[in-house]
Amino acid sequence: MRFGGWFPVAVLLSLGCSAPEPPPAPHAGENVPPPVAPAPGPTSDPLMPLLDLPSAEAAMARATSSFPFLEGEPEGASVSIGDTTHGRLANGRELTESASLKILPRQKERDLRYGTEQLVALLSHAGTALFEKTQTPLWVGNLGRRDGGDIEWSVSHNAGRDADVAFCYRDVATGKPATPKDLVQIFQDGLSKDKTLAFDTARTWVVVKALVEFQGASLQYLFISDALKKKLLEHARTIKEPAAIIERAAELLRQPGAAAAHDDHLHVRVYCSQMDAAGGCRDQGVVHPFAKTFEAEREKAAGKARKQLADARPTRRRRALLRLGLVGDARDVPAGLSYLADPAPEVRVAASELVAALGKDEHTPKLIDRFQVEDDSAVLAALVESIGFLGGKDAGVFFRDVLLATASAEVLGFSAKAIPLDAATAPYFLGLASDPYPPMRSLLAPTPVVDLTFDRSALQRLSVRAVRHRGVDRADRGAGRRAR
């Protein structure tokens, strides 16, 4: 089964380049009629059509991510979405190495060099400041993945607003600046475990001062051990740095209470930028008196998305629904339920995802009602995932019936021999990502750009996975791990 002219989207980060948008219909805007149900398609049981891909890995390798920008917003801007532990990153900026900025060898192999535009600019500024003053580069470790999400070595770093910065070191034997091969733990005596490296307080302070003074990003934290913080501030006072700089550094430098001591690196975190906040970014933790925060941008973006729902172009309606899934609230669930009947399948997919993100189990019956009359593969997949996400007593009955029906050709009313099933294929489903954090889980799973085929067994597997959604729990996931 092929879909012409559009790509199935069950996610906020839709994958693949969008087809050119059609021109606006005459008199589009407030007078656009409400969505109507699509004309009945070919006669078929709605349990039949589900996604089956010959190679999920190959499809993902060809994919690129995009963000549902609203009309008038800067397309292509980096956007941090959600919080730093469960979020994602759209249009991540790559940290490029230079004479003044280097990535440690081990961390370089992981390709975790992506962050928001503001974070990358901050690190570049600090590297330039250090190089101009000492002719030595700034070394960094992990930032994040191109599209954000979990990394093995840290609980945070999901949303493009975190970076691990190496301390500056001196060779104990020569007293000269040393090039680190990794993040090196420094003990209270200021030395490494093997006593070959010493904490270079003067050069590390140059980095800290540059980070504090940068105006292109709003710093939230500079995580470091208490012992090393004390050394830095004492040095700043000794060389008579301005009191305002020292005071701000003292506020930003802190040892985290529920994590490793950060005695082997400086963990940099920035607040959500204006565009981040408008895209669903969430700051957590302390808000400093000097912080630049943009919480009001969230509601502004929600209001703009609500207006865009009336656009005659399906692409614009789809973007509005997905954006509301990130910045909207319970007031937007009725709109999501209404647009389950939109003529455009991609809009119906987005409507299902919005309901999953903002709705409750009381909305599950509406999704089931839509499933019973739906004939589009991508929409059916999105509905199954959304029903599993919201749960409730109706969801249990629904999945029981789906699994019974897909196991019986007699129930479905067709011959199983007529459906091509290939046990060697690697199915990849539209729908929710592995994160248990709404709305990330329902809005940010990658959707490959491929041709879709009917596969009854795929529906069985998708249903089983959807039932398991609510059991996912990673709250105790290594909260005290040391970044490496």
N, C-alpha and C positions, 0 to 999 in steps of 0.2 A: 504494500500500500504506500503510495507516494503522496507527498504534500508539496504542492507547487507554490512557489513565490513567497513562502514564509518558513521559518524554522520553529519546531515545537519548543515551547518554553515552559518549563515547570519551575523556574528558578528566578531569583533576582539577577544573578550573574548569568545571563544567557550566553551560550557559547556559539561562536561563529559570527561572521559579518552579516549584518542585517541587509535585506534586500532594499533597494531604493524606495523611499516613502512615496506613495502616490500623492498627487497634488490635493489640496483641501477641496472638499466638495462645496458647491455653491451654497452660500448662506450657512456654513457650518458654524456651530457655536451653541448658544443657549437654546436654540429652537430645534436642535437635533432630537428626533424622537427617541424614547427609551429603547433599550435593546429588546429585540424580539427573538423568539426561538427560531433556530435554523430550520429550513425545510427538511422533512424526513429524508434520510439517506437510504441506501440500499438495505433491504431487509436482512438483518443479521442479529444474532443474539449479542447484547452488549458485553457479555463476558468473553467473547472471542478475541477481539483485536487487542493485542498487547505487544510491547516492544521486545524484539529479539535481535541482538546484534552479533554479527560474525566475529567481531574483534573489538571489545571495549577499549583495550589499550591503544589500538591504532586510532580509534575515533578520538580519544582524549588527546593523543599526541598532536592531532590536527587542530585542536580547539583553541580558541582564544576567548578571553572574557570581556564582557561589556557591562555597563551599569545603566539602569533606567533613568537617564537624565531627563528632566522636564524641559519644556520649551523655554529657551532663553538662557539655560545654564551652559557653562563651558564644557562641551563634550570632550572627553579625554582627560579631564582633571582626575588626579588621584583622589580616592575616597576611602577613608577608614570607616568601617561599618561595624556597629556593635561595640563591645568592650574588648580589652586587650587579651582576655582569657578565652573568649568564645567567638570572637569576631572574624571578619574577613577584610580583604583589601581589594579594591578595584583600581585598575590602572596604576599598579605599583611602579614607583620610580626605581631604576637600578642605580645602586651606588657604584660609580665607576672609579677604578683605581687610578692614581696619579702619583707624582713624585711626593706629594704631601699627604696622601691617604692610601693606606694599604689594608688588605684583608689577610688575616692570619691564615697560614697554609691549611690547617685542618678544617677550619670553618669555610675556607674558599671552596673546598671540594663539595660542600653541601649546597652551594648556590643559594644561600640564604642572604642575599644582598639587596632585598627590596623593601622599600618603606614608602611612606607618604612623601610627597614633594617637600613638605616642611622638614621632615626628619632628615632626609638626605641632604638638604641644603644646610641644615644645622651641623651635621657631621663634616661636610665639606668646609664650612667656615672654620670649625675648630681645627681641622687638619691644616688649613692654610695659615692660621694664626701660629700654630706650633712650628710649622716649617719655616715661616718667615723669621721667627725668633731664635730657633735652635738648629735649623737645617736638618731636622730629623722628622720623619713622617709620623702621623697618627695611625696606630694599628687598631682595627676593629674586628669583632667576631661576628656573631649571628645578628642579623636584622630579622628578616622574615621571608616567607615564600612570595612568589610573584603575585599570587591571588590570596595570600594570607592563609589562615588556618593553623592547625596544630603543628608544632615542631617537637621533635623527640627530646630536645635538650632543655626546654623551658616550659613552664606552665603558661606564661604570657607569650608575647611576640606574635599574636594571632592577627592583629589588625593594622600592622604597619607603623605603629607608634613607639616601638621599643628597639633599642640597639644595645649590644654589649661592646663596650670600649675598653681596650687593654690599657692598663697602667703604663706609665713610662718607667723604664728600669735603667739602672747603672750596673755595669760589670764591677763586682766587688774588687777584683784583682787590679783592674786598670783605672777604675773610676770614670770610665767613659760610657756614653750612652750605649745600651745593649739592645740588639734587635731580638724581640721575643719570638719563639717558635709556637707559642700557645699562650693561653691565659695562665699566668703563674700566680699561685697563692703566696700572699705576703703575710707574715706573722707579726705579732705586736712589736717585735724588735726591728721591724722594717726590712727583714731579710726573707729570702725564699727558704724553702725547707732544706735545700742542699748548701745554703749560704753562698751561692755564687752570684745571685742577683740581689740588688737593693732597690727599694722603692725610691724612685726619683721624684722627690716631693716638688722640687722647683718646676720641672717640666710638666708634671701632672697638674700643677696649679695653673699653668698656662692654658691647658686644655679646659679645665673647669671654668676659669674666668671667661674664656671665649664662648663656652656654652651658655653661661649666665648672661652675658652681654648681648647675645644674638637677638635681633628683633624680629626675625622672620618666622619664629615658632615660639609657642608658649610652653616653657618647661614645667613639668609637674614634679618629677623626681630625678635625683641623681643618687641611686642606691650605692652605698659603700659601707664598709665596716666602720664602727665607731672609732676604732683606734687610728685608722687611716684618715678619717675625717678630721680628727684632732690635729694630726700632723699638717694637713693642708691649711687649716685655718690658722694655726700658729705661724706657719710660713708666711701666709698672707699678711698677718699683722706685723711680722718682722720686717717685711719689705715695704710696709706702710701703704698697702692698697687702700683705696677709698672705703670708708666705713660702710657705705651703702652696698658696695659689691660684696664685702665680707658678710654683711647681714643677710643678703639674699642667698649667698652660697651656703651659709649656715642653715637656712630654712630648707633649701633644696637637697643638700647632702644629708642622707639619713640611712641608718641601717634598718632594713625591713624587719618587722616583728615576727612574721610567720613564714620565713623563707631562709635560705642560706645567708650567711653573713655578708656576702659580696666582698670578700677579701682577696679575690683574684681578678676582679674587673669592676668597671664603673657601668652600672646599668642606667641608660638614659631613657626617659619616657616623656613624651610631649602630650599636651591636651589636644582634644579634637579641634581642628581648624573650623572656619566658618562653613566651608563646603562639606567637611566631614559631618558636622552637626546636622546640616540639612539633609545628609544622606543616611542618617540613622546611627551615627557615632555616639557612644555613651562614655562620658568620663566617670570614673569611679575613684573613691578615695578623697584625699585632702584637696581642698580648693584654696590656694594661697590668696592673700589679699591683692597681690599683684598679677594674678592669673588673668589671661584673656580667654574667656569662655563664651560660647555662642549657643546656649541652650534654646534661646528663642527662635533660632533658625529652624529648629525641628518642626514647630507648629506652623511657621511660615511655609515651609515646604509641603506640609500636609494640606494646608489650605489651597496651595497652588495645584496640587495633584487632584484635589476634589473638583476643582474647576475644569481640569483637563479631561476628566471622565466624559464630558459631553462632546469631546472632539469627534469629528466624523471619521478620522483615520484610526484603524484598528491598532496600529503601532503605538499611537499616542495614548489610547485607552489602556492598552496593556501596560505601558510604562507607568501610567498613573496608578493602576491597581498594585503593581509590584512595589512602587515607591511607598504607597500607603501601608503596605505590609511592614515596612521598615520604620516609618515615622508617624503612622496613624494610631488609632486607638479603637476601642470597642464601638465607637460611633460609626466606624466605617464598615463594620460587618454587614449591615443591610445592603450596602452598595455591592459588596462582594457577592452576596447571595443573588442580587438582582442580575449581575453581569454573568452569572452562570448560564444565562440564556442568550448571551450575546451571539450575533451571527458568526463572528470570527472565532475559530478554535483557539488561537493563541490568546485571545482575551479571556475565554472561558478557563483556560489553564491558569492564567494569572489570577482570576477571580477565586479559583479553588485554593491557590496558595495564600491569598490574602485571608480567606476564611480560616485556614489552618493556623496562620500566624496570630490572628487577633481574636478568633472565636473561642467558643467553649463547646463542651460535649453536647449541649442543648442544640447546637447547630448541625450535629451529625446527621439527623434525619433529612435535612435539606440537601446535603451532599449525596445521600443515598438516593433520594428522589431523582436528582439529576443523573446519577449513574444509570438508573433504570431506563432513561430515554436517550442517553448519549450514544453516539456512534463513531466518535473520533478517538483514535488510539491514544494520542498524547493527553487528551482531556481525561479519558478513562484512567490512565496511569496516575495523573495528578489527583484525581478524586480518590483512588484507592489509598494513596499515600496520605492525603489530608484526612480521610476517615480514620486511618490508623493513628494519626497524630492526635486528633481530638479525642478519640475513644468514646467511652460511654456504653450503656447497655445495648443501644441499637447497633453499635459497631461490632459487638460480639456476634450478634445474630447475622449481621451482614457478612462477616468473614466466614462464619460457619457455612452459610449458603453458597458463597463464592467457591469455597474449597470443595464442597459436595458437588456443585455443578460442574466444576472443571474436571472432576474425577470421573464424571459419568457422561458418556456420549448421548445416552438416552435422555438425560435431563436437558442437555443443551439442544437436542433435536437435530444433530448433524453427525456425520461419520468422522471419527477421529482420523481415519486414513486420509481424509481430504485436507488435513492441516499438516503442513510440513514441520516436523519436529527434528531437531538435530542435537543429539546429546553432547556433541563435541563443541557446540557454540558456547561462548562466554557471555551470558546475558548481562546487560547493563541497563538499569531502569531509570526512567525519569523520576524526579521527586526529591525526597528529603535527604539532606546530608547526614553525616554521622553525629553532628553536634546535638546535644540534648537541650540547647538553649534557644527558645523561641525569641525572635522570628528567624534566627539564622538557619535552624534545621530545615524549615520548610521553604526557605527562599533562596538558599545559596548552593544547592547541589548542582554540579555541572551537567548540562544536557548536551551530548554529542550531536553533531550535525550528520545524520545518516539517513538512509532509506529505512522505513519501518515496514515490518511484516507482521502477519498474524501469528500468534503463538500461544496456545492455550496453556502450555506448561509454564510459560513466563508469568502468566497471571497467577498461577499457583504460588510460584516462588515470591513474587512481589507481595502477594497477600500475606504470606507467612512473615516476610520481613516487616511489613507494615504493622502487623499485630505486635511485633517485638519493640516497636519504637518507644513505647512508654517505659520499657524496662531498662533503657540505657541510663547509666549513671557513671560519671567519671569524676565525681566530686573529690574523691580521695586520690586523684591522679598525681602522685609525686609532688606535693606542694612544696616540699623542702629541697628539691633537686638543685644541684649546683649547675649553673650554666656552663656549657662547654662547647 
